[in-house]
């Protein structure tokens, strides 16, 4: 069996194990509520958002519905991956894995892809359902390119959360610390990042929260590149011409590359050095 | 027996332990582990690894299995003249490793758990099914891991270590949790594997059982190998003699001459016994000469615990539950040379 085939075969087993796990059955209603639920809500023709804004295109609805991915799917990614390494390490199964001739970086890639697939597959299906719901409510299909960018960006943000969580999981043997790492990181990027941005803005003398202030918009845009959630929204904004936060498309995609490659490299390196 | 089937030459692995300093809280230093271990594993033999807790037995097994990267030394495969250095990946494909205790858990079935490891080793589903049959788990093929007893988990771990038909098998406390029947079957299986040419290394605290199944033993203490060889050769190098227990019934005869040759005499109302410290030849003649009738004449070979105590300098009557110091220096080298 070739290396690549072996990686995919192992990833498939990891996927099956996680996809059919009890926690996935618990998380599925949350995902349904957050992703198609939000798409249904934001595609209401009578909806008026704070500030009097009314989403009028399928991509705009998908953009607002992406909050479901940020709040729900990323949390599920953390809950699915937090014990990816720590549980097997604590139980001794990890020692058996390390004793196998399959190179450790191949094992790391299989674990990453398998866990990522387990969260991305249901989310992708639910995004597909959201597109259908938007068509039903607005009478207009989302453009193919918009859907692809939305799916691609969602795949990336879920991957980032999976790789961070697995990295945290590889640092600890007990489940409590592993989940605390994962949830802490999710909390930082989902809720506390705004606070970090605000503090920097305050320290730099920029008016905080003024959406018409170019300085604030630029600072927030730049700071968002340092957070996976921010990069996710930048990627989605590449399809919304009316939004301009001073970040060009190439910058958003380059940062997405950095967020993908660096943690992956770090995780592979960590797995290469890991001891039972 | 093929000479030097797998050789370890000066293999060293020391764990990194935290050693924080005020301005460098992350600082680590080299701590306990195994230090300059040299050993040859021969084809079709069982080697017992013996040592007190913290001696480095598990670390050594993990090192041989390619799980822990060695810091110095090398692994060579082949005979003394033609040996090839082995990388960690080569080692992992040649060695089957059975960790001390694997707490298999979760909803995954026995078959799927083994298939996952088989995938990593390139073993087929047929091999997995055969192994499940071999370890007596074929009836539990679809049982979830959480539903396994300790003994069944141990069997599953054994099956996992046999994936890929390894040439060397590292077993860390393999008899833990096995019932007496399963333990006997396990020992029989080890003999079958030995017949097939598999070289087996067993670390176990059940020293009496170990003595019966091993061809050689290796004594470890504080990360170092103190002695390796057959029980007889180690006993000889440690200057441990075979004792002979002589006993008889009825009123005790005059045994004062036995006490004079440093023998231990015990007498009660209806029996008597003497523990002779020499090889017994001269004493036997004395018993015959004096016309003393004996009931039993039993040679008592030095046990592994006795050897361990002799090699490490521990006193067999004062051995406590204290874990050995993590220092890598042994108390005493075989032969009595003080360090």
HADDOCK unambig.tbl for C-alpha pairs under 7 A between the chains (distance, minus, plus):
assign (segid A and resid 1 and name CA) (segid B and resid 122 and name CA) 6.83 0.50 0.50
assign (segid A and resid 6 and name CA) (segid B and resid 119 and name CA) 6.73 0.50 0.50
assign (segid A and resid 6 and name CA) (segid B and resid 120 and name CA) 6.97 0.50 0.50
assign (segid A and resid 10 and name CA) (segid B and resid 116 and name CA) 6.59 0.50 0.50
assign (segid A and resid 10 and name CA) (segid B and resid 119 and name CA) 6.43 0.50 0.50
assign (segid A and resid 13 and name CA) (segid B and resid 116 and name CA) 6.65 0.50 0.50
assign (segid A and resid 17 and name CA) (segid B and resid 108 and name CA) 6.89 0.50 0.50
assign (segid A and resid 91 and name CA) (segid B and resid 102 and name CA) 5.66 0.50 0.50
assign (segid A and resid 91 and name CA) (segid B and resid 103 and name CA) 4.82 0.50 0.50
assign (segid A and resid 91 and name CA) (segid B and resid 104 and name CA) 6.62 0.50 0.50
assign (segid A and resid 92 and name CA) (segid B and resid 101 and name CA) 6.66 0.50 0.50
assign (segid A and resid 92 and name CA) (segid B and resid 102 and name CA) 4.61 0.50 0.50
assign (segid A and resid 92 and name CA) (segid B and resid 103 and name CA) 6.41 0.50 0.50
assign (segid A and resid 93 and name CA) (segid B and resid 102 and name CA) 5.92 0.50 0.50
assign (segid A and resid 93 and name CA) (segid B and resid 104 and name CA) 6.94 0.50 0.50
assign (segid A and resid 96 and name CA) (segid B and resid 97 and name CA) 7.00 0.50 0.50
assign (segid A and resid 97 and name CA) (segid B and resid 117 and name CA) 6.67 0.50 0.50
assign (segid A and resid 98 and name CA) (segid B and resid 67 and name CA) 5.82 0.50 0.50
assign (segid A and resid 99 and name CA) (segid B and resid 65 and name CA) 6.21 0.50 0.50
assign (segid A and resid 99 and name CA) (segid B and resid 66 and name CA) 6.54 0.50 0.50
assign (segid A and resid 99 and name CA) (segid B and resid 67 and name CA) 5.57 0.50 0.50
assign (segid A and resid 99 and name CA) (segid B and resid 92 and name CA) 5.72 0.50 0.50
assign (segid A and resid 99 and name CA) (segid B and resid 97 and name CA) 6.41 0.50 0.50
assign (segid A and resid 100 and name CA) (segid B and resid 92 and name CA) 5.64 0.50 0.50
assign (segid A and resid 100 and name CA) (segid B and resid 93 and name CA) 6.73 0.50 0.50
assign (segid A and resid 100 and name CA) (segid B and resid 120 and name CA) 6.19 0.50 0.50
assign (segid A and resid 100 and name CA) (segid B and resid 121 and name CA) 5.82 0.50 0.50
assign (segid A and resid 101 and name CA) (segid B and resid 89 and name CA) 5.39 0.50 0.50
assign (segid A and resid 101 and name CA) (segid B and resid 92 and name CA) 4.75 0.50 0.50
assign (segid A and resid 101 and name CA) (segid B and resid 93 and name CA) 4.90 0.50 0.50
assign (segid A and resid 101 and name CA) (segid B and resid 120 and name CA) 6.96 0.50 0.50
assign (segid A and resid 101 and name CA) (segid B and resid 121 and name CA) 5.95 0.50 0.50
assign (segid A and resid 102 and name CA) (segid B and resid 120 and name CA) 5.31 0.50 0.50
assign (segid A and resid 102 and name CA) (segid B and resid 121 and name CA) 6.34 0.50 0.50
assign (segid A and resid 275 and name CA) (segid B and resid 68 and name CA) 6.72 0.50 0.50
